[in-house]
Amino acid sequence: MKLQQRFMLYTCLIVLISIFIGFICSNLIYNHVVKEQMNDRYLAIAEQLSKQIKEHEITLRASSDFLQTMSDLGYQIALVKEDGEMKMFGEPFKTEKWNDQMHALFEGGKAYNGIKSFKNSYLIMSHFANDIKNTVGTKIEIDGEEWGLFLRPNNISFFTEFHLIIFGFIFAVFVSSIIGILFMSRKVTQSLSELTSATQEMANHNFQYPLMINRKDEIGQLADRFRMMQQKLENTDQARKKFVNNVSHDFQSPLLNIRGYSELLNGEISSSEGKKYNHIIQTEAKRLSNLTKQLLILTSIDQGTYPTNKQIVRVDEQLHQVVHSMLWRIEEKGLEIKLDLQPVSVYADRTLLINVWENLIGNAIKYNKEFGEISIHCNENESEAVVTIRDTGIGIEQHTLEKIFERFYRVDQARNKEGMGLGLSIVQEVLSYHNASIEVESNEKEGTIFTTVFPKK
């Protein structure tokens, strides 16, 4: 069953149940409150009629004309003798069977309270029962004979006036409500159908499907979130394609070099050339190994499968260790290195963290000027630990700063001779994995500053 059909079905059920409950509640009110008041009011009218006929000594014929006039005003009236003779004025009763209380009117002379004592029903209001027992009565004397005067309101006359207006109003409200609900349900289901179509298009990798929903309610908010998700999935899909393309390119280049120089080794070459080609093959193999290692780190962090081994790590000691391992590269470029390393401890994975320092310090060396300078500072306070690595290298253009952490992104050709564009991506992923952050400041031809901040738990 479609949502719109189900919505209409539930709406009709709710309306019907509401009507049913309304009937029960109205009957309860009638039986326990209104019925007694109606009985007393109509009994007073019957007694007033009896009094008028008695005081003016109206004959039976004149009384009949008088009672007929009263019936035309909206009453059912019966004059009944004890022997069963009956004169009816107005709409006849559907049931004219007497009960013991009506006979008691002639025997004891007490008024008959039939409306008050009529049997209760919670589904059909007893007010509408066209039964002579559902009346009020009083004894009256006409032309020296005792009669019983029984009276009740004429329901048919009652319905032709006020109740017909009420029922017409209720019917109009009911029909208008159904039409309004049908219209609103159509609008809701139309929007949901549009979302369903958009979802199907996304499943078919169509991320450009236009979602034509402009609303200010919850469905509009859902549509806005869907568009955001659509955009993110499109960006992710493009990044995936770009990632595959870059990985293929970075694997292909060293593999071609290895293959080419391997073929040269099989030919007639000198010993010096053989050593040279062998060194190139080893360099390219190492490059492939590093690329594979970095890809594995990124993939395992992305998938949450990295074998975490967090412990208390002395950051200052790690920085000393990395600088010492790269000392030959520092000396080779004639760089001056300044260390201001306060004792700093963080809770982290030792292997991942040292990978961060290797990438950042390695970049500071690689992209620095001859006889440039590298400054490394680390300190901590009660809330955070901060590591700053500054170089006096070639710097980064301002419009590329936001992209340097993207995977396989290279600022320019000068920077991709040895790099693969994964180092800073790994740095950001590792720091994010440790709830840490990194900021970069750079001026072209003046140098770059990387600042990492670790929250203290």
For each residue, the residues with C-beta under 8 A, 3 or more apart:
1: 5 6 9
2: 5 6 189
3: 6 7 189 192
4: 7 8 185 186 189
5: 1 2 8 9
6: 1 2 3 9 10
7: 3 4 10 11 181 185 188 189
8: 4 5 11 12 181 182 185
9: 1 5 6 12 13
10: 6 7 13 14
11: 7 8 14 15 178 181 185
12: 8 9 15 16 178
13: 9 10 16 17
14: 10 11 17 18
15: 11 12 18 19 174 177 178
16: 12 13 19 20
17: 13 14 20 21
18: 14 15 21 22
19: 15 16 22 23
20: 16 17 23 24
21: 17 18 24 25
22: 18 19 25 26
23: 19 20 26 27 122 123 125
24: 20 21 27 28 122 123
25: 21 22 28 29
26: 22 23 29 30 125
27: 23 24 30 31 120 121 122 123 124 125
28: 24 25 31 32 122
29: 25 26 32 33 34
30: 26 27 33 34 35 125 126 127
31: 27 28 34 35 120 122 126
32: 28 29 35
33: 29 30 36 37
34: 29 30 31 37 38 127
35: 30 31 32 38 39 115 116 118 126 127
36: 33 39 40 116
37: 33 34 40 41
38: 34 35 41 42 115 127
39: 35 36 42 43 113 114 115 116 136
40: 36 37 43 44
41: 37 38 44 45
42: 38 39 45 46 115 135 136 151 152 153
43: 39 40 46 47 111 113 136 138
44: 40 41 47 48
45: 41 42 48 49 75 151
46: 42 43 49 50 111 136 137 138 149 150 151
47: 43 44 50 51 111 138
48: 44 45 51 52
49: 45 46 52 53 66 67 70 140 149 151
50: 46 47 53 54 138 139 140 149
51: 47 48 54 55
52: 48 49 55 56 58 66
53: 49 50 56 58 63 66 140 142
54: 50 51 57 140 141
55: 51 52
56: 52 53
57: 54
58: 52 53 62 63 66 142
59: 62 63 142 143
60: 63 64 142 143 145
61: 64 65
62: 58 59 65 66
63: 53 58 59 60 66 67 79 142
64: 60 61 67 68 79 87 89
65: 61 62 68 69
66: 49 52 53 58 62 63 69 70
67: 49 63 64 70 71 77 79 89
68: 64 65 71 72 89 90
69: 65 66 72 73
70: 49 66 67 73 75 77 89
71: 67 68 74 75 76 77 89 90 91 154
72: 68 69 90
73: 69 70
74: 71 153 154 157 158
75: 45 70 71 89 90 151 152 153 154
76: 71 89 90 91 92 93 130 135 151 152 153 154
77: 67 70 71 88 89 90 149 150 151
78: 86 87 88 89 93 96 132 135 148 149 150 151
79: 63 64 67 86 87 89 140 142 147 148 149
80: 84 85 86 87 98 102 147 148 150
81: 84 85 86 145 146 147 148
82: 103 106 146 148
83:
84: 80 81
85: 80 81
86: 78 79 80 81 96
87: 64 78 79 80
88: 77 78 92 93
89: 64 67 68 70 71 75 76 77 78 79
90: 68 71 72 75 76 77 154
91: 71 76 130 154 155 156 157
92: 76 88 96
93: 76 78 88 96 130 131 132
94: 130 131
95: 130 131 132 133
96: 78 86 92 93 132
97: 132 133
98: 80 102 103 132 133
99: 102 103 133
100: 103 104
101: 104 105 112 113 114 117
102: 80 98 99 105 112 114 132 133 137 148 150
103: 82 98 99 100 106 107
104: 100 101 107 108 110 112
105: 101 102 108 109 110 111 112 137 138 139 148
106: 82 103 109 139 146 148
107: 103 104
108: 104 105
109: 105 106 139
110: 104 105
111: 43 46 47 105 136 137 138
112: 101 102 104 105 135 136 137 138 148 150
113: 39 43 101 116 117 136
114: 39 101 102 117 118 132 133 134 135 136 137 150 152
115: 35 38 39 42 118 134 135 136 152
116: 35 36 39 113
117: 101 113 114
118: 35 114 115 126 129 131 133 134
119: 126
120: 27 31 126
121: 27 124 125 126
122: 23 24 27 28 31
123: 23 24 27
124: 27 121 128 129
125: 23 26 27 30 121 128
126: 30 31 35 118 119 120 121 129 134
127: 30 34 35 38 134 155
128: 124 125 155
129: 118 124 126 134
130: 76 91 93 94 95 134 155
131: 93 94 95 118 134
132: 78 93 95 96 97 98 102 114 135 150
133: 95 97 98 99 102 114 118
134: 114 115 118 126 127 129 130 131 152
135: 42 76 78 112 114 115 132 150 151 152
136: 39 42 43 46 111 112 113 114 115 150 151 152
137: 46 102 105 111 112 114 148 149 150 151
138: 43 46 47 50 105 111 112 148 149
139: 50 105 106 109 146 147 148 149
140: 49 50 53 54 79 146 147 148 149
141: 54 144 145 146 147
142: 53 58 59 60 63 79 145 147
143: 59 60
144: 141
145: 60 81 141 142
146: 81 82 106 139 140 141
147: 79 80 81 139 140 141 142
148: 78 79 80 81 82 102 105 106 112 137 138 139 140
149: 46 49 50 77 78 79 137 138 139 140
150: 46 77 78 80 102 112 114 132 135 136 137
151: 42 45 46 49 75 76 77 78 135 136 137
152: 42 75 76 114 115 134 135 136
153: 42 74 75 76 157 158
154: 71 74 75 76 90 91 157 158
155: 91 127 128 130 158 159
156: 91 159 160
157: 74 91 153 154 160 161
158: 74 153 154 155 161 162 163
159: 155 156 163 164
160: 156 157 164
161: 157 158 164 165
162: 158 165 166
163: 158 159 166 167
164: 159 160 161 167 168
165: 161 162 168 169
166: 162 163 169 170
167: 163 164 170 171
168: 164 165 171 172
169: 165 166 172 173
170: 166 167 173 174
171: 167 168 174 175
172: 168 169 175 176
173: 169 170 176 177
174: 15 170 171 177 178
175: 171 172 178 179
176: 172 173 179 180
177: 15 173 174 180 181
178: 11 12 15 174 175 181 182
179: 175 176 182 183
180: 176 177 183 184
181: 7 8 11 177 178 184 185
182: 8 178 179 185 186
183: 179 180 186 187
184: 180 181 187 188
185: 4 7 8 11 181 182 188 189
186: 4 182 183 189 190
187: 183 184 190 191
188: 7 184 185 191 192 219
189: 2 3 4 7 185 186 192 193
190: 186 187 193 194
191: 187 188 194 195 213 215 219 223
192: 3 188 189 195 196 219
193: 189 190 196 197
194: 190 191 197 198 211 212 213
195: 191 192 198 199 211 213 222 223 226
196: 192 193 199 200
197: 193 194 200 201 209
198: 194 195 201 202 209 211 226 230
199: 195 196 202 203
200: 196 197 203 204
201: 197 198 204 206 209
202: 198 199 205 206 207 209 230 233
203: 199 200
204: 200 201
205: 202 237
206: 201 202 209
207: 202 230 231 233 234 237
208: 234
209: 197 198 201 202 206 230
210:
211: 194 195 198 223 226 227 230
212: 194
213: 191 194 195 219 220 223
214: 220 223
215: 191 219 220 223
216: 220
217: 220 221
218: 221 222
219: 188 191 192 213 215 222 223
220: 213 214 215 216 217 223 224
221: 217 218 224 225
222: 195 218 219 225 226
223: 191 195 211 213 214 215 219 220 226 227
224: 220 221 227 228
225: 221 222 228 229
226: 195 198 211 222 223 229 230
227: 211 223 224 230 231
228: 224 225 231 232
229: 225 226 232 233
230: 198 202 207 209 211 226 227 233 234
231: 207 227 228 234 235
232: 228 229 235 236
233: 202 207 229 230 236 237
234: 207 208 230 231 237 238
235: 231 232 238 239
236: 232 233 239 240
237: 205 207 233 234 240 241
238: 234 235 241 242
239: 235 236 242 243 407
240: 236 237 243 244
241: 237 238 244 245
242: 238 239 245 246 408
243: 239 240 246 247 407 408
244: 240 241 247 248
245: 241 242 248 249
246: 242 243 249 250 407 408 421
247: 243 244 250 251 295 408
248: 244 245 251 252
249: 245 246 252 253
250: 246 247 253 254 291 408 420
251: 247 248 254 255 288 291
252: 248 249 255 256
253: 249 250 256 257
254: 250 251 257 258 284 285 287 288
255: 251 252 258 259 284 288
256: 252 253 259 260
257: 253 254 260 261 280 281 284
258: 254 255 261 262 281 284 285
259: 255 256 262 263
260: 256 257 263 264
261: 257 258 264 265 277 278 280 281
262: 258 259 265 266 281
263: 259 260 266 267
264: 260 261 267 269 273 277
265: 261 262 269 274 277 278 281
266: 262 263
267: 263 264
268:
269: 264 265 273 274 277
270: 273 274
271: 274 275
272: 275 276
273: 264 269 270 276 277
274: 265 269 270 271 277 278
275: 271 272 278 279
276: 272 273 279 280
277: 261 264 265 269 273 274 280 281
278: 261 265 274 275 281 282
279: 275 276 282 283
280: 257 261 276 277 283 284
281: 257 258 261 262 265 277 278 284 285
282: 278 279 285 286
283: 279 280 286 287
284: 254 255 257 258 280 281 287 288
285: 254 258 281 282 288 289
286: 282 283 289 290
287: 254 283 284 290 291 420
288: 251 254 255 284 285 291 292
289: 285 286 292 293
290: 286 287 293 294 420
291: 250 251 287 288 294 295 420 422
292: 288 289 295 296
293: 289 290 296 297
294: 290 291 297 298 420 422 423 426
295: 247 291 292 298 299 422
296: 292 293 299 300
297: 293 294 300 301 306 352 355 426 429 430
298: 294 295 301 302 407 422 425 426 429
299: 295 296 302 303
300: 296 297 303 305 306 307
301: 297 298 304 306 429 430 433
302: 298 299 429
303: 299 300
304: 301
305: 300
306: 297 300 301 349 352 433
307: 300
308: 349
309: 349 350 351
310: 347 348 349
311: 347 348 349 350
312: 345 346 347
313: 318 345 346 347 348 350 353
314: 317 318 343 344 345
315: 318 319 344 345 346 353 378 385 387 454
316: 319 320 341 342 343 344 378
317: 314 320 321
318: 313 314 315 321 322 350 353 354 357
319: 315 316 322 323 339 341 357 361 376 378 387
320: 316 317 323 324 339 341
321: 317 318 324 325 354
322: 318 319 325 326 354 357 358 361
323: 319 320 326 327 330 337 339 361 376
324: 320 321 327
325: 321 322
326: 322 323 329 330 361 362 365
327: 323 324 330 331
328: 331 332
329: 326 332 333 365
330: 323 326 327 333 335 337 365 374
331: 327 328 334 335
332: 328 329
333: 329 330 365 368 370 371 372
334: 331 370 371
335: 330 331 365 368 371 372 373 374
336: 371 372 373 374
337: 323 330 373 374 375 376
338: 373 374 375 376
339: 319 320 323 376
340: 375 376 377 378 379
341: 316 319 320 344 376 377 378
342: 316 378 379 380
343: 314 316
344: 314 315 316 341 378 379 380 385 387
345: 312 313 314 315 380 385
346: 312 313 315 353 385 434 454 456
347: 310 311 312 313 457
348: 310 311 313 352 353 434 454
349: 306 308 309 310 311 352 353 433 434
350: 309 311 313 318 353 354
351: 309 354 355
352: 297 306 348 349 355 356 430 433 434
353: 313 315 318 346 348 349 350 356 357 430 434
354: 318 321 322 350 351 357 358
355: 297 351 352 358 359 426 427 430
356: 352 353 359 360 426 427 430 431 452
357: 318 319 322 353 354 360 361
358: 322 354 355 361 362
359: 355 356 362 363 423 424 426 427
360: 356 357 363 364 389 427 450 452
361: 319 322 323 326 357 358 364 365 374 376 389
362: 326 358 359 365 366 423
363: 359 360 366 367 391 423 424
364: 360 361 367 368 374 389 390 391 393 448
365: 326 329 330 333 335 361 362 368 374 391
366: 362 363 418 419
367: 363 364 391 393 394 415 448
368: 333 335 364 365 372 373 374 391 392 393 394 447
369: 372 392 393 394
370: 333 334
371: 333 334 335 336
372: 333 335 336 368 369 391 392 393 447
373: 335 336 337 338 368 391 392
374: 330 335 336 337 338 361 364 365 368 389 390 391 392
375: 337 338 340 388 389 390 391
376: 319 323 337 338 339 340 341 361 387 388 389 390
377: 340 341 386 387 388
378: 315 316 319 340 341 342 344 385 386 387 388
379: 340 342 344 385 386
380: 342 344 345 384 385 386 456
381: 384 456
382: 456
383: 455 456
384: 380 381 453 454 455 456
385: 315 344 345 346 378 379 380 453 454 456
386: 377 378 379 380 451 452 453 454
387: 315 319 344 376 377 378 451 452 454
388: 375 376 377 378 449 450 451 452
389: 360 361 364 374 375 376 449 450
390: 364 374 375 376 447 448 449 450
391: 363 364 365 367 368 372 373 374 375 447 448
392: 368 369 372 373 374 446 447
393: 364 367 368 369 372 447 448
394: 367 368 369 414 444 445
395: 442 443 444 445 446 447 448
396: 400 401 404 411 440 442 444 448
397: 400 401 411 444
398: 401 442 444
399:
400: 396 397 403 404 411
401: 396 397 398 404 440 442
402:
403: 400 406 409
404: 396 400 401 409 411 424 440
405: 409 424 425 427 428 438
406: 403 409 421 425
407: 239 243 246 298 421 422 425
408: 242 243 246 247 250 420 421 422 425
409: 403 404 405 406 421 424 425
410: 413 415 416 419 421
411: 396 397 400 404 415
412: 415 416
413: 410 416 417
414: 394 417
415: 367 410 411 412 419
416: 410 412 413 419 420 421
417: 413 414
418: 366
419: 366 410 415 416 423
420: 250 287 290 291 294 408 416 423
421: 246 406 407 408 409 410 416 425
422: 291 294 295 298 407 408 425 426
423: 294 359 362 363 419 420 426 427
424: 359 363 404 405 409 427 428
425: 298 405 406 407 408 409 421 422 428 429
426: 294 297 298 355 356 359 422 423 429 430
427: 355 356 359 360 405 423 424 430 431 438
428: 405 424 425 431 432 438
429: 297 298 301 302 425 426 432 433
430: 297 301 352 353 355 356 426 427 433 434
431: 356 427 428 434 436 437 438 452
432: 428 429 435 436 437
433: 301 306 349 352 429 430
434: 346 348 349 352 353 430 431 454
435: 432 454 455
436: 431 432 452 453 454 455
437: 431 432 452 453
438: 405 427 428 431 450 451 452 453
439: 450 451 453
440: 396 401 404 448 449 450 451
441: 448 449 451
442: 395 396 398 401 446 447 448 449
443: 395 446 447
444: 394 395 396 397 398
445: 394 395
446: 392 395 442 443
447: 368 372 390 391 392 393 395 442 443
448: 364 367 390 391 393 395 396 440 441 442
449: 388 389 390 440 441 442
450: 360 388 389 390 438 439 440
451: 386 387 388 438 439 440 441
452: 356 360 386 387 388 431 436 437 438
453: 384 385 386 436 437 438 439
454: 315 346 348 384 385 386 387 434 435 436
455: 383 384 435 436
456: 346 380 381 382 383 384 385
457: 347
